Amino acid sequence: MRALIVGLGLATLAACASSDLGPRIAGTNFATLDLDANGIITATEFGEQEVSFAAIDKNGNGQITAEEVAAFNRVNSASTRRDRSRSTGSRL
């Protein structure tokens, strides 16, 4: 029982630590891609990802902010849930 409680505590700490790194882009934390830690990801910093830079950079200024990533994730999360419900016939 004690090991389970300690394990859950460590898992909670790990989750809190990763949330400080900002939203995720194709499984990578925003802060990991923001190499110069200026709060903006450029195309050079973005590199090769599973999603396109332009799909996230909605205002087209050549820079991705954490807000743009969060908005992209919200839209794609909602469309993924809709697609799953259609394929399984379930309702959300």
N, C-alpha and C positions, 0 to 999 in steps of 0.2 A: 504494500500500500504506500509506504513512504517513497519508494522508487517511482511509483506512478505520479505522486504529487510533485516530486522534484522534476520529473520529466515534463509534466504539464507546465510547471513554472518556467523551465528553460525554453519550452516551445513558445510560451507567451512572450518571453524576453526577445527571442529571435524574431517573432512577428513584429514586435514594436520597433526593433532596430531596423528591420527592412522597410517599414513604412516611412521612416525618416529619409529614405533614399528617393522618395517621390514615386510617381506612377510608373508602371512598367510598360515597356515597348517590346512586344514579342518576347516576353520573358526576361528582359534586361531592365534593371532599374534606371530611371532617368539620370540619377547622379553618376552612375557608372559610365553612361555615354557622354555626359557633360564633362569632358576631360579637363577643361580649364576652370570648372566650377563657377561659371558666371551666370548660371541660371538659364542658359540658352544652349540648344544643341544645333550646331551647324551641319550642313551636308557632309563635311569632312569628318566631323565627330560621329555622325550617324552611321557612316560606312554601309556595309551590307547587312540588311535586316530582312526579316520575313515580310515586312510591309514597306510600302514606298514612302519616301520622305514627303513627297507632294501630297499624299493622302492625309498626312497629319498636319502639315503646314497649311492650314486652311486660309490664312490671309496672304499666302504667297510671298512673304518677305524674306524667304531663305533662312529662316530661323524657327526652331520649334521650342515652345515654352512648355512648362509643366501643365499649364492650363489647356493648351492645345492637345497634349497627350491624354489628359483626363477626359476631355470632350470626345476625342477619337475613341477612347476605350468605352465610354458610356454608350455611344452610338453603336459601336460594334457588338457590345455585350447585349444590347437590346435586340439587335437584328439576329444575333446567334440564338437567343432565347426564342424568338418568333420562328426561326427556321426549325429548331428542335421540336417545337410544339406542333408545327405543321407535319413534320415527318412522323411523329408518334401519335398524332391525333389528340394530344392532350391540350388542356386549356391552361393558360397562365393566370 
